[in-house]
């Protein structure tokens, strides 16, 4: 499991560095010599999104198993890698999932508004469920 965490973390680092470089959010360069799999995962098209979804699913499974493994949790480096992967892949998947479910117009404009908006939505959902 520790080797799998190391491998998935390395893949994730390479992928998200490349995506940031392609988006112009970093001073890193995009090399044409990069691996074909990295090109496929990093591109912004339907095939790439599908490929990232597959890697995302594997990564979340590794995260889930790792957070239940005492050997991983006792190793600060491995735990940090697992949490890095969780944050990166959740950050990649969540906006797409919200957009697919027409929830991309979330009312919160700032971090301070997120919790009250989420609680308000949860209260409305719970109250709506009680009427049924």
Secondary structure, DSSP 4 states (H G I P E B T S, - for coil): -HHHHHHHHHHHHHHHHHHHHHHT-SSPPPPTTS-HHHHHHHSSSHHHHHHHHHHHHHHHHHHHHHTT-HHHHT-HHHHHHHHHHHHHHHHHHHHHHHHHTT----S--SHHHHHHHHHHHHHHHHHHHHH-
